[in-house]
């Protein structure tokens, strides 16, 4: 590096290429069900470097039709085709893309399967068979060996069903002759409790926390005791206008609230009492993600809309380029939001709303174990290794207000500095040299 004057005020970014190997980080997030976890908030607490997104692999399961919502965990990425033909699960190694196992449900004659969910060691789906029967099945994550099967009334029509909501040792899922909710023991598939509303449903799943299982049906916000199924409350939506086919997946926010959408309305309800905090109407569909005090929704004009989680007030909107329209659920990190149309995926800076990355495959998203996964509209599964930007714990010298004519030595403390791979240190857009690793928590440059 040439010796040039500089000001040591710039943001320091330090990383190792070992972070491109997902298992190198013990804190790597897992994406275990619809929109990450049982809150369905679609938020992953990582900071991304949009300049380092490396395509690991692309696969096409034996279908050229739309894939379901993917999940990623235990070193496995699970894609799914939930309508015949080609109805089944496809498990891939998250680094090599090797096909580990498949489960072909066509032979069993079901019409629809749900999206998958995961608990340590096992994945699960609900299968619709015939007019009013369903099966709840679990499989070994890496081997595909079947574990348990439970039977019951179906909880979804031919439109399908989102993944069972998993919390601790139970799965909470759409159920009932026409609509409702049920709790099943994951290890055995046994039915613990259920509720049948006798209403016709759409594509949804309940939200679950330590106390309650939440759903929005019949123009009411419902809360059931998670353990017993006893009804805690059913609070009417004062502005409900009817509609038996447009029920929304509830999403749990950061303000002890439940965020729900209906038609072009988005609402916030108090999680403990069921009292409605606010409701707003506008050019948007159901809420999609909740993070950083914002509710992210897709607009009817194809845009991403951000509302205040506190009071529902409009904050900003972002339109994809060239008249494209966002179609699928939004994923949010600490630095970006990621969204997809039928044909393209976009990574957008949260602060500036600048488009930092784009890829020509659009579909349903997940972010886990250092992989960004796109389950494409036309059957292509694209998996990108991402690089998380860690925050250094300390930097010495911490600040300099003066120019220097020689390059000073800087000490950075953090973690993971002894992982395999070349380590790079950047001061803004200036790359440091003479990097020496003292130990796994200290380096100089």
N, C-alpha and C positions, 0 to 999 in steps of 0.2 A: 504494500500500500504506500503510495507517495506521501511524503510528509507535508501536510497542508494545515494552515490554521483552521480551527473549528471552535464552536461553542458547545460545551458539554451541558446543554440544557435539553437536548432532544429526548424524546421518549426512547427508552431502551427496551428492545425486544430480544429475548434470548430463547433459543429453542434447540432441540436436538432432532435429527431426522429419525431417531428411534421412536418419536411420537407417532410416526406413520404406522408403527406396529401397534394395533389396538391394545393388546394385552400388556404393553409396557407400562400402562397407567392403571394403578389399582383403583383410581377414582373414575375410570371410564364409565360414562352413563350407559344404562340399559334402556331400550325402548321395548317395553314388554307387552303393550296392548294398544288399543286405539288412542292416538294422540299422546303417546308416551307412557301414561300410567292411569290409575283409576280416577284421577282428577280430570283427565282429558284436556289439560291446559296447553299441551303442545310446546312446552318450554324445556330447553336443555341448557344448563348453566355452564356454557363454554364460550370462549372468545375465539373466533375463527380468523384464519389468515386466508383471504380470498385468492391470494396469489399462489397458494399451494393446495390445489385440489387435483390429485392424481387419479386417473381412471385405473382402478384395480382390474375390473373385468366387466363384461356385459354378457348376459345370458338371455336366452329366450326359452322359457318353459314351453312344452308342446302345445302352444296356443298362440295365436296372433291377436287375441282379444284382451280386453282390459284386465289388469291384475288387481287384486284386492289390496288392502292396507298391509304393508310389510311390517315385520318386527325384527329386532336384532338383539341377540343376547347369547351368552355362553359360547362365543365364537361362531355363532350360526346366524345366517340371515334366512328368514323364512318368507317366501313368496307364496301367493295363493291365487288360484283361479276358482271363483266361487259359483260359477254357473256352467252347466254342460254346454258343449263338450269340453273335455280336458279339465274337468272339475277335480281339484286336488291340491295337495300341499307339496312344495318343493323346497328342500333344505340345502343351503350352500355353505361351504366353508367361507368365513368372512374375509379371508386374505387371498386364498388361491382361486376361489370360485368353484372348487370341486363340488359336484353334486353328491351330497352325503346320503340322501334318501328321498324318496317320493312316496306319497300315499294317494292312490288313484281311487276316488270315491265313485266314479262312474259305474263300477261293477256292482255297487250296492243300490243303485237306482235312486239316489236322492235328487231332488230338484235344485237345492241350494245348500251351501254351507256358509257358516259365518266366517268373518275374519278370525285369524288365530290370536291367542294370548299365551303368555308364558309365566311359569313359576320355575324356580331353580330345578333343572333337570327334566321338565316336561312342558309340552305345548298342548293346547286344547282348542277344540272347535265344537260348535253345535251344528248338527246336520238335520235338515228338514226332509222327511220321508212321508210320502203319501199326503193325505188331506190334513190330518191333525196330529201327527206323531213326529217326534224329534228324538235325536240321540245326542248325548254329550260325550265326547270322546277325548282321551288324553293319550299322548305319545311321548316316548323318550326323545329328548331334544336332538341328540347327535346320532341316534341309531334308528329312530322312527318306530321302535317296538311299541305296540299298543299296550297301554296300562289298564285303563278302566273305561267302562261305558255306563252311562245313565240314560234312562228313558223318561219321556214325558210328553205333554202337549206342546205343540210347536208355538214359537213366539214371533214368527215373521212370515210375510207373504213372499211371493216370487221376487220381490225387490231385494230381498236379502236381509242381512242383519250384521251390525258391526260386532267387533270382538267382545266376548264376555269380559266384564269388568272384574279384575282379579284384585282381591285385597286379603292379605295374609293367606289362610288356608282354604278360602272359599272363592267361588266364581259366582257373579251376579249377572243375570242375563235376561234378555227378553223371553217371555214365556206366557203360557196361557192359551186357551182355545183360539182367541183372536189377538189378545194383547194383554200384557201384564209384566210381572217381573218375578224371578225365582232365584233362590240361593241354593247352590250345590256344593257338596264337599268335593274338593278336587281329587283327593286321593282315591275315592271310591266311586265318584259320580252320583252319589246318593242325593236325593232331593231333601233339603232341610226345611224350606218353607217356600210358598209361592202366593201370588196374588193375581187374580184374573179380572181384568176390567171390562171384558166383553166389548172392546173397541177395536177398530181396524187400525193397523199401525203402519209405520214406514220404517226406514233404515236407521236404527238408533240403538243405544246401549245406555244403561244407567251409570251414574257417577257414585262413587263410594268413598267415604272417609271412615275414621275410627268409630264413629257413632251411627251413621245412617247410610241408607241406600236411597238415592234421589232419582226421581223421574218426573217428566212433565207429560201428563196424559189427561184427556177429558177436560182440557182447559183449567187444570189445577197443577200446582207443584206438590208432589207427594214426597214424604220422607218416611221410611220404614226403619225400625230398629235393625241394625245390621245383623245382629245375632239371632233375634227371635222372629223378625218379620212383623212385629206389632206396629200398627200405624201410629206414627208420632203426630203427623198432621197432613191434611189435604187442604191447601189454601187456594181458593178460586183466583184465576187471573181476571181482574176487573174489566179488562179490555179484550177478552177473548172473543173472537168472531166466528168460532166454529171451525170445522175442517177436521176430518177424521184420518187424513193421510199425511199430515205434515208435522208429526211430533219430532222434537229436537232432542239431541243428546245434551244433558246438562253438563256444565263445566264448572269446576270448583275454583274460585278465585282466591286472592291473597287477603281479602278483607272479610273473612268469615262469611262469604257469600256464595250463591249459586247463580251462574250466568246462563240464561236460556234464551233461545230465539223462537219466534213464531211468525210466519209470514215475513213481513219487512220490519218486524219489531225485535228489539233486543232488550232484555229485562235483567235486573239484578234483584235477588231475593236474599233475605237474611237466612243463613243456614240453620240457625238455632230455632227461630220462631216461625219461619215461612213468610214473614211480612215482606211485601215487595218494597225494595229500596227506591227503584226508579225504573222507568220504561221509556224508550225512545223509538221513534219511527224514522225511516229514511231509506235511501237507495242502497240497501244492503240485505244480505241473506243472513243465515244463522251465524252466530259467533263461531270462531274457529280456533283461537288461541288466546291465552291470557298471560301477560308478563309485563314487568316494569310499570305497573299501574295502568296498563292499557289493555283494552279488549280489541283483538284483531278480527275483522270480518271480511268476507268477500262481498263486493258490491255487485249489484245487478248490471252495472256497466262494465264489469270485468276488472275493477280496481280492487286494491287492498285498502280498507278503511280502518283507522284507529280511533277508538272512543275512550274517554276517561273511565277507568274502572270505578272511580269514586262516585261520579254523578251521571255518566253516560254522555257527557258533552263531546261534541265532535272535535278531534284534535288535528288530524291530517288524513290525506289519502294519496295513494301512489298508483299510477297507471303503468302497466307494462308497455314496452315499445311496440310500434308498428300496429297498433290497434288490437293487440292480442288480449285475451280475456282469461283471468285467473279462474280456475275451475275447482281445485282441490283444496284440502285443508292446509293451513299455513303453519309453518314451523318457526319458532322464535328462539334465538340464542341471546347471549349478552352483547353481541356485536351486530348481528344481522337478523333479518327475517328471510325465510326461504319459501317460495311459492311456485306453483306450477299451473300452466295452461294445459290444453290437450297435447301440445307439441313441444313446449319448452319449459325449463326450470330456471328460476331467477334467484340470485342471492343479492339482497339489498341492504345497504348500510342503515342501521337503525337511526343514527343521528342525522346524517345528511340526506338519506333516502336516495343515494346514488346507487346505480346498478353496478355492482362489483364483479359479478360473474353470471354467465348464462350458458346453458347447455341444451342441445337439441334433442331432448327427450323429456316429455312432461308426464306427470302422473302423481301417485300418492307417495308421500315422503316419510322417511324416518332418519334419525341421526343418533348413532350409538357406536360405542367402542371404536371411535375414530373413523367411522364410515358414514358418509352421506349416501342414502339408498333412495333410488327413484324406481318405483314400480310403475312401469309405463302404461299409458293409455292403450297402446297397441302391442302390449305383451313383452316389451324389452325391459329387463332388469339391469339397471346401471348402478354400479357401486364405485364410489370415489373415496379414496383415503384423504381425510382432511387433517390439517395441522392446527392444533390448538395453540394459541399464544399464551404462555404462562406469564403471570405477573411476578417479577423478581421480588424476593423478600426484602433485600437491601442492596443498595448500590453505593460504592465508595470510590471516588468522591461523589457525594450526593448531589452537589450543585457547584457550578463555577460560573461566575459572572464576567470572566475576562478571557481574552484571546491568549492562546499559547502557540508557540512556534514549533513545538515538538509534541509528539503524541504521548499523553500520560497513560499510566497503567491503571486500569479500572478493575475493581474486585466486585463480583456479583455473587450473591448467595441465593440459593433457591433449592431445587431438588431435582433428582434424576439426571445429573450431569455425567454420570458414568455409564449411562445406557449406551449400547453399541450404536455407532453411526457418527457421522461428522457433525460437530457442533458449530453453529453459526451464532454470532452476536452482531446485532445491528443497533446503531445510534441514528434513529430516523432512517434515512436512506443510505447511510454510510456504514459499510461493513468493516468490522474490526478484524485485526489479524493478531498473530502471536498469542493464540488462545492456549492457556495451560489449565488443565483440570487438576485442582488440588485434591478434592475428594468429591463424593457424589452431591455435596451441597455447596461447593465453592469452586469458582473458577476465576482466573484473571485473564485480561486481554489488553 
